[in-house]
Amino acid sequence: MSLVEHLYELRNRLAIALIAVGVTSVIGFIWYDTGFFGWPSLGDLLIGPYCAVTESARPTLSTDGTCTLAATGVFDQFNLRLRVGITAGVVLASPIWLYQLWAFVAPGLYSRERRYALIFVSIASVLFVAGAVLAYLVVTQGLNFLLTIGAGVQLTLLTGESYFGLIIALLLIFGVSFELPLLTVMLNLAGVLSYGMLRKARRGLIFGLFVFAAVATPGGDPFSMLALALALVVLFELALQIVRINDRRRARQRAASGIDSWDPDEPSPIDTSPSMIDASPSPLPGPAETPVPDAVPRRVDDAT
């Protein structure tokens, strides 16, 4: 394909991805307060951790005692619903726009590279979902701590914008952080990191994971920090064992090939004799060179 054809293909695939996100965003906008097929509405799912907080820590704004958030502006409810709907649309349309991205990139990869890419993308998706689920489960404990730390002196009135911003930030941070062990395995497969290097730096890396969890979590509560740090430590230990197995496999392959037993002061035993090329095509006739008269001096520099 020419460059223009590649640009046309990119335009078409981006259009398909944007149309898919637009359609699913409409679904997310409707799903915000309407349940489908027995599932609760998206608003009820997101407000669930806040409603699980003890009643003494959250004020009741509605007259019937239901769990609700506050809004301070006229357009706050619409803007929040639109934001949540677009976020849900991007997530729901992820299989479509990920496929469009893959279909654009895959023709330029070898079969082995495509196989590795599919494996890593699948594992990365599972890790991201696992991190988001963990964030959803621990956010209630974090809110309990943050909303009761005032000891009755203050009563926090959460707006929908601040609460949903915290929830979405936690889901994204936990999901992205769970990709760090996968990055470690990828660097080992690329030959950048080895098991020996990671084992020597294990204590420092674990300490770094705790520091990263303390800085990355937006709420600042100890429950979210500890949950993220402990989960990352477990995933790091699992990645470390995968690296150890991979390094042992490489060592067995090197031992079987005998590369390590070669004497560096002796010539390599690899056969470097040239091989015959069968049915080599005859060179195409090129343009005839114009002879340069001897009277004309040749001005040739070093680069030429």
C-alpha positions as CSV (number, residue, x, y, z in Angstrom):
1,M,0.0,0.0,0.0
2,S,1.1,3.5,-0.7
3,L,1.3,6.2,1.9
4,V,-2.0,7.7,0.8
5,E,-3.7,4.3,1.0
6,H,-2.4,3.9,4.5
7,L,-3.8,7.3,5.5
8,Y,-7.2,6.4,3.9
9,E,-7.2,3.1,5.9
10,L,-6.3,5.0,9.1
11,R,-9.1,7.5,8.5
12,N,-11.7,4.7,7.9
13,R,-10.6,2.8,11.0
14,L,-10.7,5.9,13.2
15,A,-14.2,6.7,11.8
16,I,-15.4,3.3,12.7
17,A,-13.9,3.6,16.2
18,L,-15.4,7.0,16.8
19,I,-18.9,5.9,15.6
20,A,-18.7,2.9,18.0
21,V,-17.7,5.1,20.9
22,G,-20.6,7.5,20.0
23,V,-23.2,4.7,20.0
24,T,-22.0,3.1,23.2
25,S,-21.8,6.6,24.9
26,V,-25.5,7.0,24.1
27,I,-26.1,3.6,25.7
28,G,-24.0,4.6,28.7
29,F,-26.0,7.9,29.0
30,I,-29.2,5.9,29.1
31,W,-27.7,3.3,31.4
32,Y,-26.9,6.0,33.9
33,D,-30.3,5.8,35.6
34,T,-31.9,2.8,33.8
35,G,-31.1,-0.8,34.4
36,F,-31.0,-3.4,31.6
37,F,-31.7,-7.1,31.7
38,G,-31.9,-7.2,35.5
39,W,-28.6,-5.3,35.9
40,P,-28.7,-2.2,38.2
41,S,-28.2,1.2,36.6
42,L,-24.7,2.6,36.2
43,G,-25.4,5.3,38.7
44,D,-26.4,2.8,41.3
45,L,-23.2,0.8,40.6
46,L,-21.0,3.8,41.0
47,I,-22.7,5.2,44.1
48,G,-22.7,1.8,45.8
49,P,-19.4,2.2,47.7
50,Y,-20.6,5.6,49.0
51,C,-23.9,4.2,50.1
52,A,-22.1,1.4,52.0
53,V,-20.4,4.0,54.2
54,T,-21.9,4.2,57.7
55,E,-24.9,6.5,57.9
56,S,-23.3,8.6,60.6
57,A,-20.4,9.5,58.2
58,R,-22.6,10.7,55.3
59,P,-25.5,13.2,55.4
60,T,-28.9,12.3,54.1
61,L,-30.1,15.0,51.7
62,S,-33.2,13.4,50.4
63,T,-36.5,13.5,52.2
64,D,-37.1,9.7,52.1
65,G,-33.7,8.9,53.5
66,T,-32.2,7.4,50.3
67,C,-28.4,7.7,49.6
68,T,-27.8,10.7,47.3
69,L,-24.9,13.0,46.4
70,A,-25.0,16.8,46.3
71,A,-25.0,19.1,43.2
72,T,-24.0,22.8,43.5
73,G,-24.6,24.0,40.0
74,V,-27.5,24.0,37.5
75,F,-25.7,21.9,34.9
76,D,-23.8,19.6,37.4
77,Q,-26.2,16.7,37.0
78,F,-26.2,16.8,33.2
79,N,-22.4,17.3,33.0
80,L,-21.8,14.4,35.4
81,R,-24.2,12.1,33.5
82,L,-22.6,13.0,30.2
83,R,-19.1,12.4,31.6
84,V,-20.0,9.0,33.0
85,G,-21.8,8.1,29.8
86,I,-18.8,8.9,27.7
87,T,-16.5,7.0,30.0
88,A,-18.8,4.0,29.9
89,G,-19.0,4.3,26.1
90,V,-15.2,4.2,25.7
91,V,-15.1,1.0,27.9
92,L,-18.0,-0.7,26.2
93,A,-16.6,0.1,22.7
94,S,-13.0,-1.1,23.7
95,P,-13.3,-4.4,21.7
96,I,-14.2,-2.5,18.6
97,W,-11.6,0.3,18.7
98,L,-8.9,-2.1,20.0
99,Y,-9.7,-4.4,17.0
100,Q,-9.4,-1.4,14.6
101,L,-6.0,-0.5,16.1
102,W,-4.9,-4.1,15.9
103,A,-6.1,-4.5,12.3
104,F,-4.1,-1.4,11.3
105,V,-0.9,-2.5,13.0
106,A,-0.9,-6.3,12.5
107,P,-0.1,-6.4,8.7
108,G,3.3,-4.9,9.5
109,L,4.2,-7.5,12.1
110,Y,5.6,-11.0,11.7
111,S,3.6,-14.0,12.8
112,R,5.7,-14.5,15.9
113,E,5.3,-10.8,16.8
114,R,1.5,-11.0,16.3
115,R,1.3,-14.0,18.6
116,Y,3.3,-12.3,21.4
117,A,1.3,-9.1,21.0
118,L,-2.0,-10.9,21.3
119,I,-0.8,-12.8,24.4
120,F,0.4,-9.6,26.1
121,V,-2.7,-7.6,25.2
122,S,-5.0,-10.3,26.6
123,I,-3.0,-10.5,29.8
124,A,-2.9,-6.7,30.1
125,S,-6.7,-6.5,29.7
126,V,-7.2,-9.1,32.5
127,L,-4.8,-7.3,34.8
128,F,-6.5,-3.9,34.2
129,V,-9.9,-5.3,35.0
130,A,-8.5,-7.0,38.1
131,G,-7.0,-3.8,39.3
132,A,-10.3,-1.9,38.7
133,V,-12.3,-4.5,40.6
134,L,-9.9,-4.3,43.6
135,A,-10.3,-0.5,43.6
136,Y,-14.0,-0.8,43.6
137,L,-13.9,-3.2,46.6
138,V,-11.6,-1.2,48.8
139,V,-13.0,2.3,48.1
140,T,-15.7,1.9,50.8
141,Q,-13.1,1.4,53.5
142,G,-11.2,4.4,52.2
143,L,-14.3,6.5,52.3
144,N,-15.2,5.4,55.8
145,F,-11.7,6.5,57.0
146,L,-11.8,9.8,55.1
147,L,-15.3,10.8,56.1
148,T,-15.0,9.9,59.8
149,I,-11.6,11.3,60.5
150,G,-13.2,14.6,61.5
151,A,-14.6,12.8,64.6
152,G,-17.9,14.6,64.5
153,V,-16.5,18.1,64.2
154,Q,-17.1,18.2,60.4
155,L,-19.6,16.6,58.1
156,T,-18.4,16.1,54.6
157,L,-21.0,16.9,51.9
158,L,-19.8,15.1,48.7
159,T,-20.8,16.4,45.3
160,G,-21.3,14.0,42.4
161,E,-18.4,15.6,40.5
162,S,-15.9,15.1,43.3
163,Y,-17.1,11.6,44.2
164,F,-17.2,10.2,40.7
165,G,-13.9,11.9,39.9
166,L,-12.4,10.0,42.9
167,I,-13.9,6.7,41.8
168,I,-12.8,7.0,38.2
169,A,-9.3,8.0,39.2
170,L,-9.0,5.0,41.6
171,L,-10.2,2.6,38.9
172,L,-7.7,4.0,36.4
173,I,-4.8,4.1,38.7
174,F,-5.3,0.6,40.1
175,G,-5.8,-0.8,36.6
176,V,-2.7,0.9,35.1
177,S,-0.6,0.0,38.2
178,F,-1.4,-3.7,37.7
179,E,0.5,-3.5,34.4
180,L,3.8,-3.0,36.1
181,P,4.5,-6.7,36.7
182,L,3.7,-7.4,33.0
183,L,6.2,-4.7,32.0
184,T,8.8,-6.5,34.1
185,V,8.2,-9.8,32.3
186,M,8.4,-8.0,28.9
187,L,11.7,-6.4,29.7
188,N,13.1,-9.8,30.7
189,L,11.9,-11.4,27.5
190,A,13.6,-8.5,25.6
191,G,16.9,-9.2,27.5
192,V,16.9,-6.0,29.5
193,L,16.3,-7.4,33.0
194,S,17.5,-10.7,34.4
195,Y,16.4,-12.7,37.5
196,G,19.8,-12.0,39.2
197,M,19.3,-8.2,38.8
198,L,15.7,-8.3,40.2
199,R,16.7,-10.6,43.0
200,K,19.5,-8.3,44.2
201,A,17.1,-5.3,44.0
202,R,14.1,-7.0,45.5
203,R,14.0,-5.1,48.8
204,G,14.4,-1.8,47.1
205,L,11.8,-2.6,44.5
206,I,9.3,-3.6,47.1
207,F,9.9,-0.4,49.1
208,G,9.5,1.5,45.8
209,L,6.1,-0.2,45.2
210,F,4.9,1.0,48.7
211,V,6.1,4.5,47.9
212,F,4.5,4.4,44.5
213,A,1.2,3.3,46.1
214,A,1.3,6.1,48.6
215,V,1.9,8.7,45.9
216,A,-0.4,7.3,43.2
217,T,-3.6,6.8,45.2
218,P,-5.7,10.0,45.0
219,G,-7.6,9.5,48.2
220,G,-4.6,9.3,50.5
221,D,-6.3,6.9,52.8
222,P,-4.3,4.0,54.3
223,F,-6.7,1.3,53.0
224,S,-6.3,2.1,49.3
225,M,-2.5,2.5,49.7
226,L,-2.1,-0.8,51.5
227,A,-4.4,-2.6,49.1
228,L,-2.5,-1.3,46.0
229,A,0.9,-1.9,47.5
230,L,0.2,-5.4,48.7
231,A,-1.4,-6.4,45.4
232,L,1.6,-5.0,43.5
233,V,4.0,-6.9,45.7
234,V,2.2,-10.2,45.1
235,L,2.1,-9.6,41.4
236,F,5.8,-8.6,41.4
237,E,6.7,-11.9,43.2
238,L,4.7,-13.8,40.6
239,A,6.5,-11.9,37.8
240,L,9.8,-12.7,39.5
241,Q,9.1,-16.4,39.4
242,I,8.2,-16.2,35.7
243,V,11.5,-14.3,35.1
244,R,13.4,-17.0,37.0
245,I,11.8,-19.8,34.9
246,N,12.5,-17.9,31.7
247,D,16.2,-17.4,32.7
248,R,16.6,-21.1,33.5
249,R,15.1,-22.0,30.1
250,R,17.6,-19.7,28.4
251,A,20.5,-21.1,30.4
252,R,19.5,-24.7,29.3
253,Q,19.4,-23.5,25.7
254,R,22.8,-22.0,25.9
255,A,24.2,-25.1,27.6
256,A,22.8,-27.3,24.9
257,S,24.3,-25.1,22.1
258,G,27.7,-25.1,23.8
259,I,28.3,-21.4,23.4
260,D,29.5,-20.9,26.9
261,S,32.2,-23.6,26.5
262,W,33.8,-22.0,23.5
263,D,37.3,-20.7,24.0
264,P,37.4,-16.9,23.4
265,D,41.0,-17.1,22.2
266,E,40.2,-19.7,19.5
267,P,38.4,-19.1,16.2
268,S,34.6,-19.6,16.3
269,P,33.4,-23.0,15.3
270,I,30.5,-21.5,13.3
271,D,30.7,-22.3,9.7
272,T,31.2,-19.0,7.8
273,S,31.9,-20.4,4.4
274,P,29.8,-18.8,1.7
275,S,26.8,-20.8,0.3
276,M,25.9,-21.1,-3.3
277,I,23.0,-19.1,-4.7
278,D,20.8,-21.1,-7.1
279,A,19.3,-19.5,-10.1
280,S,20.5,-16.0,-9.3
281,P,18.8,-13.5,-11.6
282,S,20.9,-11.8,-14.1
283,P,21.6,-8.1,-13.3
284,L,19.5,-5.6,-15.2
285,P,21.3,-3.5,-17.7
286,G,22.0,-0.1,-16.3
287,P,22.5,3.2,-18.1
288,A,25.6,3.5,-20.1
289,E,28.3,5.5,-18.2
290,T,29.6,8.5,-20.1
291,P,33.5,8.4,-20.2
292,V,35.2,11.3,-18.6
293,P,38.0,12.8,-20.7
294,D,41.4,12.7,-19.1
295,A,41.8,16.4,-19.7
296,V,38.9,17.1,-17.2
297,P,40.3,16.9,-13.6
298,R,38.4,14.6,-11.2
299,R,37.4,16.4,-8.1
300,V,36.6,13.7,-5.6
301,D,36.4,14.3,-1.8
302,D,36.7,11.7,0.9
303,A,33.0,11.2,1.2
304,T,32.7,10.4,-2.4
